[in-house]
Amino acid sequence: MKKLAVSVLSVMLLIGTSRIAMAESAKPGSFCAKAGVSVRVGAKQLTCVKSGKKLVWAIVQSSTQVTTPSPSMPAKSTSLRVITPVSIPTKPPVPPVGTYILNNYTFPPAKTMVRVALFGAPGPVYDKAVRTMPIALQKLADVTGNSFTILDTTGVPTPFFNDTCNKHFGDIDIVIGDGSNDARGNGAAAHIADGGHGVTSPNTGNSNIASCPGILIGRDAQWSSEDFSSSMKSVGHTIMHELGHAFGLGHPPIDGQVMQTGTVFVNDYSPGDRYGLYLKTQGLR
C-alpha cells in the first residue's frame, strides 16, 4: 500500500512538473503537441489548436468573453482554420504625422480570439477572397496580436449589418456582394454601385466599441488581376483595408499606407498602419 501511494504521488508530481514546463514554453504561435490541451500563462489562457497542418498555441477567450450565438442566426460555429500571430507585437516606432488616423471607435480590446465569417456567391472576387482572406488575417494577427478563427458558413444565410448584431454570424462578417443585404440603408450599396471597392459598418450602437463589424466587398468592382498587388487595388488589399476600419482606423492624408484611399502602392501594413493598429489593440490591453 505504501509503494502504491508513493507511485501515485510520483505520477502526480510528474504531471504537475510537465504542466509547469508546458506553461513556461507556451506562447501564441509556438508549436504544441496535443490539440485541445490548455495552459494558463499569466492572465491569459492558451489552447493547442490546429493551424493548417501544424499544432500551435493560441490565445482563447475567457468564459466571460464568449459571445452566445444569437437566436436569429444558426448556432453553427465550425472552424475551418485558426490563424495565430507569429509573436506578440511590441510598440512600433512613432511614424510621421499624417500616416495614421484613429477613428472614435475601437474593436473590443479584450477579444483576442476573433471569429471571422465570409459570405458570397462563387465568382472571381469571391474566389480571390477565399484565397486572400487568410493571408490578410495573418498580416493583421502579426500586427495586433489577435488570433482569428475562420468560420464555416455553409448553409448560413447572408447576415444583415444591423446595429444590434442579432443577425450577425461571426464577430466580423465579410460579404462579397452589392449591399442589397444592408438593412440599415447607410449608403453601402450606393458606395459599391459608385465604384467603391469596399465599405465597413462598425456597428457601434451607442458606444465607441465596434460590436459586430460588417464588411462589404463589391463583387462587380473593377479589380486588378492580382490577389495582392503593389501597383493598384486588389481583393486582398481591400480586405486588409476594410479590416483596418473594423479595428478603428480611418483614412490618413499621407500616402504609402494600406489605409489610404485612391491608388495604393503597398501590399502590407506600413508604419502608420502598424502604429495605429497597435494603439487600438495591444496599446489598450
Rosetta blueprint (number, residue, H / E / L):
1 M L
2 K H
3 K H
4 L H
5 A H
6 V H
7 S H
8 V H
9 L H
10 S H
11 V H
12 M H
13 L H
14 L H
15 I H
16 G H
17 T H
18 S H
19 R H
20 I H
21 A H
22 M H
23 A H
24 E H
25 S H
26 A L
27 K L
28 P L
29 G L
30 S L
31 F E
32 C L
33 A L
34 K L
35 A L
36 G L
37 V L
38 S E
39 V E
40 R E
41 V E
42 G L
43 A L
44 K E
45 Q E
46 L E
47 T E
48 C E
49 V E
50 K E
51 S E
52 G L
53 K L
54 K E
55 L E
56 V E
57 W E
58 A E
59 I E
60 V E
61 Q L
62 S L
63 S L
64 T L
65 Q L
66 V L
67 T L
68 T L
69 P L
70 S L
71 P L
72 S L
73 M L
74 P L
75 A L
76 K L
77 S L
78 T L
79 S E
80 L E
81 R E
82 V E
83 I E
84 T L
85 P L
86 V L
87 S L
88 I L
89 P L
90 T L
91 K L
92 P L
93 P L
94 V L
95 P L
96 P L
97 V L
98 G L
99 T L
100 Y L
101 I L
102 L E
103 N L
104 N L
105 Y L
106 T E
107 F L
108 P L
109 P L
110 A L
111 K L
112 T L
113 M E
114 V E
115 R E
116 V E
117 A E
118 L E
119 F E
120 G L
121 A L
122 P L
123 G L
124 P H
125 V H
126 Y H
127 D H
128 K H
129 A H
130 V H
131 R H
132 T H
133 M H
134 P H
135 I H
136 A H
137 L H
138 Q H
139 K H
140 L H
141 A H
142 D H
143 V H
144 T H
145 G L
146 N L
147 S E
148 F E
149 T E
150 I E
151 L E
152 D L
153 T L
154 T L
155 G L
156 V L
157 P L
158 T L
159 P L
160 F L
161 F L
162 N L
163 D L
164 T L
165 C L
166 N L
167 K L
168 H L
169 F L
170 G L
171 D L
172 I E
173 D E
174 I E
175 V E
176 I E
177 G E
178 D L
179 G L
180 S L
181 N L
182 D L
183 A L
184 R L
185 G L
186 N L
187 G L
188 A H
189 A H
190 A H
191 H H
192 I H
193 A H
194 D L
195 G L
196 G L
197 H L
198 G E
199 V E
200 T E
201 S E
202 P L
203 N L
204 T L
205 G L
206 N L
207 S L
208 N L
209 I E
210 A L
211 S L
212 C L
213 P L
214 G E
215 I E
216 L E
217 I E
218 G E
219 R L
220 D L
221 A L
222 Q L
223 W L
224 S L
225 S L
226 E L
227 D L
228 F L
229 S L
230 S L
231 S L
232 M L
233 K L
234 S L
235 V H
236 G H
237 H H
238 T H
239 I H
240 M H
241 H H
242 E H
243 L H
244 G H
245 H H
246 A H
247 F L
248 G L
249 L E
250 G L
251 H L
252 P L
253 P L
254 I L
255 D L
256 G L
257 Q L
258 V L
259 M L
260 Q L
261 T L
262 G L
263 T L
264 V L
265 F L
266 V L
267 N L
268 D L
269 Y L
270 S L
271 P H
272 G H
273 D H
274 R H
275 Y H
276 G H
277 L H
278 Y H
279 L H
280 K H
281 T L
282 Q H
283 G H
284 L H
285 R L
